[in-house]
Amino acid sequence: MPLTVDPSGLSRELYAMEQRTLGRMSAYAQTAAKQLEAAAKAEAPWTDHTGHARGGLTGASSRSGSVIRITLSGSVRYLVYLELAHGKRFAVLWPTLQKHQGRILNGFARVFSSGGT
């Protein structure tokens, strides 16, 4: 008596699980990006003159296929000077990313290990 297995059902379910996991990871990335933005605004080491530099700090996330990207950026032209000049003592983007990267990666690991259910 031969055993017949239809792998199409398994393939569909694995694809659905992958999509659910990517969706959950994308949602987590959006949350993490907003947390980075809030942290950068709170921890910016400069004294505001106009508030434009602090107000222009933005966290965002995007997904292209299975690649999820989190960005932290600033919208004012002089942010490059805050980040790189004066011995980098006014830098906020890179220090914020470094400070929170472990927590964010652990969050992704938790989302991934919980599966697509």
C-alpha positions in Angstrom: 0.0 0.0 0.0 1.8 3.2 -1.2 1.7 6.3 1.0 0.7 9.4 -0.9 1.6 12.8 0.4 0.4 16.1 -1.1 3.1 18.7 -0.3 1.0 21.6 -1.7 -0.8 22.0 1.6 2.4 22.0 3.5 3.9 24.6 1.1 0.9 26.9 1.4 0.9 26.7 5.2 4.7 27.4 5.4 4.2 30.4 3.1 1.3 31.7 5.3 3.4 31.2 8.4 6.3 33.2 6.8 3.9 36.0 5.8 2.4 36.2 9.4 5.9 36.3 10.9 7.1 39.0 8.5 3.9 41.0 9.3 4.5 40.7 13.0 8.2 41.7 12.5 7.1 44.7 10.4 4.7 45.8 13.1 7.5 45.4 15.7 9.9 47.4 13.5 7.4 50.3 13.4 7.1 50.3 17.2 10.9 50.1 17.6 11.4 53.0 15.1 9.0 55.2 17.1 10.7 54.2 20.3 14.1 55.2 18.8 12.6 58.5 17.7 11.3 59.3 21.2 14.6 58.3 22.8 16.6 60.5 20.4 14.3 63.5 21.1 14.6 62.9 24.8 18.3 62.3 24.9 19.6 64.8 22.4 22.6 66.4 24.1 22.2 69.9 22.8 20.3 72.9 24.1 17.4 73.9 21.8 17.4 77.3 20.2 14.5 76.8 17.8 13.5 73.2 18.4 13.8 72.4 14.7 16.7 69.9 15.1 14.9 68.0 17.9 11.6 68.2 16.2 13.0 66.9 12.9 14.3 63.6 14.4 12.3 60.8 12.9 12.2 57.1 13.3 10.8 55.0 10.5 10.6 51.4 9.2 10.2 49.8 5.9 10.0 46.3 4.4 11.1 45.1 1.0 10.4 41.4 0.6 12.0 39.8 3.7 14.3 42.7 4.5 13.1 45.0 7.3 14.8 48.3 7.7 14.7 50.7 10.7 16.0 54.2 10.2 16.6 57.2 12.5 17.2 60.5 10.7 17.0 64.2 11.1 15.5 66.7 8.7 17.5 69.9 9.4 20.5 70.6 7.1 22.8 71.4 10.0 22.2 68.0 11.8 25.4 66.8 10.1 27.4 69.4 12.1 25.6 68.3 15.3 26.5 64.7 14.5 30.1 65.1 13.4 31.6 68.4 14.5 32.8 69.4 18.0 34.2 66.0 18.7 30.8 64.4 18.1 29.6 65.6 21.5 26.2 66.7 20.1 25.7 63.4 18.2 22.4 61.8 18.8 21.6 59.4 15.8 24.4 56.9 16.1 24.6 56.9 19.9 20.8 56.3 20.2 21.0 53.4 17.7 23.9 51.9 19.6 22.3 52.2 22.9 19.0 50.5 21.9 20.2 48.0 19.3 20.4 45.1 21.8 16.9 45.6 23.0 15.6 45.9 19.4 17.4 42.8 18.2 16.1 40.8 21.2 12.6 42.0 20.4 13.0 40.7 16.8 14.2 37.4 18.2 11.1 37.2 20.5 8.8 38.0 17.6 10.5 35.4 15.3 10.6 32.7 17.9 6.9 33.1 18.6 6.3 32.0 15.0 3.6 33.1 12.7 0.7 31.9 14.9 
